[in-house]
Amino acid sequence: MKLTKLEEQGLRLVICLSARGGQMTLPELSEAENMSEALVAKVLGKLRTNNMVVAFRGRRGGYALGDSPDKLTMSMVLKALGRPVLEGCFSTCQPRKVPCHRTDDCQLRPIWEHLENKISAVLESVTLADLVHSEADVRSRLGRIDEGRTVGSLRSTSKARCSQKRKRSQAGDRS
């Protein structure tokens, strides 16, 4: 599995919106994630066409998540950005560019399918609400997924990088 730059940027932007808990303007998102406004607009445009984010026009305009963070998964965001989460000879959702001559009996196919199922399960179980916490909290959540326990969203007082950066910026403005 390889994430494109667009996919990583899209995930970062929706995590930032999730951490904020409301609407943010293009300049705010650009500054919070250290991306150009043009790039933020491009990525949000793609997410908007798939209803991951909604846009508000006017003086008080901006962007917000299209649904609550606990209902949006990493898998949903990645799919909204345009391609299957996993691609390869084992992917059933896209035909291969070069046909494989091992369509009847492939010793590797079960391995790739198993990995695809595991990765998909993790991406489908991790919500944006889970990702607004510290790296240690997210790591802990993933450990519970690996152990096969069902857990809800993370509960923590940690703030996302986006919120921390904004607070540091505001504190600097007051000095």
N, C-alpha and C positions, 0 to 999 in steps of 0.2 A: 504494500500500500504506500502510495506516495501522494502527499498533499501538494497541490499547486499553491503558488503564492496567493492567488485569488482566494482559494479556500481558507488558507490561514488568516488572511486579512478579513474575510467575511466572518469567520468565527470570532476573531478579536473584536470586531465592531459589535456583533450581537451580544457578546459577553459584556462589553462596555455599556451598551444600552440596558442590559439586564441589571448590572450593578447600580446604575443610576436610578432604575425603577421608574423611569418616566421618559419624557421627550428630551432630545438633545439636538442642537443645531449642527449643521455641517461643520462650521468652524470649531465648535466644542469637540466633536468627534475627531476631527483632524488633529487638533492639539493633543487630545487625550491619548490617541494611538500613534502619534508622530507619523502621520501619513498626509500627503497633499490633499487639499480639498477636492481636486479633480479625481483622484483615486478613490477617495471615500464616496464621492457621488457615483462613480462607476460601479463600485461594489454594492452600494446600497440600492442602486437601480436594479441590479440583478436580483437582489434579495426581495425587492419590492414587487417585482413581477411574479414572484412565487409566494407572496403574502407573509414572508418572514418578518418584514418591517412594513410600516405604514408611514406615509409622508403627510405632513400638515403644512399648508401654505399660509402665507401672510407674515405679518410682523412677528407673531409669536409661533412661527412655523418651525418645523424640525422633523425629526424621525423618532419613532418609537417601535417597540416590538409589536408584531402582528397578533401575538397571543401572550399569555402569561408565561414567564420563564420556566415554570415547573411543567409546562406542557410542550415546550419546544426542546427537542433532543439534538445532540450533535449530528446524528444521522439525518434528521430532517433538514438541518442547515446545509450540510454538505450536498445533499441531493438537490436542494434549491439552487445551489451554485452551479449545477449543470452536468454532473457526470455521476456514474455509479460510484458508490463508496469504494468498491474494489473492482479492479479490472485485471483480466488475465485469461489464461486458458480455462480457468475454472469458473469464470463469470458466466452465468446463464442469461444475463440481461443484455448482453451485447454480442453480436456475432464477431468472430475473429477475423482480422484482416487477412491472415494467412491460415488456411484450413489446416487443422492438425490431422495427421494420419493415424492417430491413436484414439479414434472416437469409440471404438468397441471395447478396448481394454487398456486402461492407463493406470499404472501403479501409483502415480503421483496425484491423480485427481482426488482421491479421498483425503489426502493431506491438505491440498489447497482448499477443498470444500470445508474441511474441519476448521482451518484457520479463518476462512471467510465467515463461518458461522460464529466463531468466538469474537472476532473483531466487530462484526455486525451487532452482536449481543451487547457488547460494551458501548458502542456508539449509540445504540437505541436506548440504553438504560441511563445514560448520563444526560441530564437536562442542563439548560442554561443556568437554572437556579443552583445547580451543583457547582458550577464553574465560577461563581462570584466569590469563592472562598480562597484561602491560601493554598499554595502548592501542597503543603503537608496535609491539609484537610482533603484535598482532591485525591492525593495518593492513598490516604486512609480509606476513602470511599471505594477506590478501585480495588484495594485489598479485600474489602468485604464482598465485592462482586466476584473476585477470583475464588473466594471461599464458598461461593454459591448462596450466600445469604441474601435475602431480599431486604433492601433498605430504602428508605425514602430519601428525600433531598437532604443534603448536609445541613446541619444546624451549627452555626458558628458566628461569632461576632467579627470574624476577619472581613476585611473589605477587599474588593477587587483592585487590581493595579490601577484601573481607570479612576476609581474614586480616590485612591491614595494620591495619585498624581495631581488630581484636581485640587485636593486639600493642600498639598505642598505648594502648588502654584498660588492659591489664594492666600496662604500664609506669607509667601514671598511678596505679594502685592501690598500687604499691610505694613511690611517693614519699611 
